Amino acid sequence: MSATTQPSDAPEPQSKEQRLKQFLRSKADDGEMYFKSKFIADEVDLSAKEIGALMVKLKDSATDLEIEKWSYTSATTWRVSPA
């Protein structure tokens, strides 16, 4: 007797990058936003370190968002706005 897998109706989990990008898009819809990774970590279920690494990737790949390092005071502040 062999085990067969049936397709699940549950949506596939989003990658960390997709989750962060979706969060940023929703927040930037109202205009530009400024944030430090440690202050949004709980909202996107990522660590501040993961967010920082993903922001560098998204800066180049997210064509619908403008992402820039804004300042550094005890942690990087990011500026995000719609492109």
Contact map, one row per residue, 1 for C-alpha under 8 A:
11100000000000000000000000000000000000000000000000000000000000000000000000000000000
11110000000000000000000000000000000000000000000000000000000000000000000000000000000
11111000000000000000000000000000000000000000000000000000000000000000000000000000000
01111100000000000000000000000000000000000000000000000000000000000000000000000000000
00111110000000000000000000000000000000000000000000000000000000000000000000000000000
00011111000000000000000000000000000000000000000000000000000000000000000000000000000
00001111100000000000000000000000000000000000000000000000000000000000000000000000000
00000111111000000000000000000000000000000000000000000000000000000000000000000000000
00000011111000000000000000000000000000000000000000000000000000000000000000000000000
00000001111100000000000000000000000000000000000000000000000000000000000000000000000
00000001111110000000000000000000000000000000000000000000000000000000000000000000000
00000000011111000000000000000000000000000000000000000000000000000000000000000000000
00000000001111100000000000000000000000000000000000000000000000000000000000000000000
00000000000111111110000000000000000000000000000000000000000000000000000000000000000
00000000000011111110000000000000000000000000000000000000000000000000000000000000000
00000000000001111111000000000000000000000000010000000000000000000000000000000000000
00000000000001111111100000000000000000000000000000000100010000000000000000000000000
00000000000001111111110000000000000000000000000000000000000000000000000000000000000
00000000000001111111111000000000000000000001000000000000000000000000000000000000000
00000000000000011111111100000000000000000001000000100100000000000000000000000000000
00000000000000001111111110000000000000000000000000000000010001000000000000000000000
00000000000000000111111111000000000000000000000000000000000000000000000000000000000
00000000000000000011111111100000000000000001000000000000000000000000000000000000000
00000000000000000001111111110000000000000000000000000000000000000000000000000001000
00000000000000000000111111111000000000000000000000000000000000001000000000000000010
00000000000000000000011111111100000000000000000000000000000000000000000000000000000
00000000000000000000001111111110100000000000000000000000000000000000000000000000000
00000000000000000000000111111111100000000000000000000000000000000000000000000001110
00000000000000000000000011111111000000000000000000000000000000000000000000000000110
00000000000000000000000001111111000000000000000000000000000000000000000000000000000
00000000000000000000000000111111100000000000000000000000000000000000000000000000110
00000000000000000000000000011111110000000000000000000000000000000000000000000011110
00000000000000000000000000110011111000000000000000000000000000000000000000000011100
00000000000000000000000000000001111100000000000000000000000000000000000000001111000
00000000000000000000000000000000111110110000000000000000000000000000000000001110000
00000000000000000000000000000000011111110000000000000000000000000000000000111100000
00000000000000000000000000000000001111111000001110110000000000000000000000111000000
00000000000000000000000000000000000111111000001100000000000000000000000000000000000
00000000000000000000000000000000001111111100000000000000000000000000000000000000000
00000000000000000000000000000000001111111111000100000000000000000000000000000000000
00000000000000000000000000000000000011111111111100100000000000000000000000000000000
00000000000000000000000000000000000000111111111000000000000000000000000000000000000
00000000000000000000000000000000000000011111110000000000000000000000000000000000000
00000000000000000011001000000000000000011111110000000000000000000000000000000000000
00000000000000000000000000000000000000001111111000000000000000000000000000000000000
00000000000000010000000000000000000000001111111101100000000000000000000000000000000
00000000000000000000000000000000000011001100111111100000000000000000000000000000000
00000000000000000000000000000000000011011000011111110000000000000000000000000000000
00000000000000000000000000000000000010000000001111111000000000000000000000000000000
00000000000000000000000000000000000000000000011111111100000000000000000000000000000
00000000000000000001000000000000000010001000011111111110000000000000000000000000000
00000000000000000000000000000000000010000000000111111111000000000000000000000000000
00000000000000000000000000000000000000000000000011111111100000000000000000000000000
00000000000000001001000000000000000000000000000001111111110000000000000000000000000
00000000000000000000000000000000000000000000000000111111111000000010000000000000000
00000000000000000000000000000000000000000000000000011111111100000000000000000000000
00000000000000000000000000000000000000000000000000001111111110000000000000000000000
00000000000000001000100000000000000000000000000000000111111111000010000000000000000
00000000000000000000000000000000000000000000000000000011111111001111000000000000000
00000000000000000000000000000000000000000000000000000001111111100000000000000000000
00000000000000000000000000000000000000000000000000000000111111100000000000000000000
00000000000000000000100000000000000000000000000000000000011111111100000000000000000
00000000000000000000000000000000000000000000000000000000000111111100000000000000001
00000000000000000000000000000000000000000000000000000000000001111100000000000000011
00000000000000000000000010000000000000000000000000000000001001111110000000000001111
00000000000000000000000000000000000000000000000000000000001001111111000000000011111
00000000000000000000000000000000000000000000000000000010011000001111100000000111100
00000000000000000000000000000000000000000000000000000000001000000111110000000111000
00000000000000000000000000000000000000000000000000000000000000000011111000011110000
00000000000000000000000000000000000000000000000000000000000000000001111100011110000
00000000000000000000000000000000000000000000000000000000000000000000111110011100000
00000000000000000000000000000000000000000000000000000000000000000000011111111000000
00000000000000000000000000000000000000000000000000000000000000000000001111111000000
00000000000000000000000000000000000000000000000000000000000000000000000111110000000
00000000000000000000000000000000000110000000000000000000000000000000000111111000000
00000000000000000000000000000000000110000000000000000000000000000000111111111100000
00000000000000000000000000000000011110000000000000000000000000000000111110111110000
00000000000000000000000000000000011100000000000000000000000000000011111000011111000
00000000000000000000000000000001111000000000000000000000000000000111110000001111100
00000000000000000000000100010001110000000000000000000000000000001111000000000111110
00000000000000000000000000011011100000000000000000000000000000001110000000000011111
00000000000000000000000010011011000000000000000000000000000000011100000000000001111
00000000000000000000000000000000000000000000000000000000000000111100000000000000111
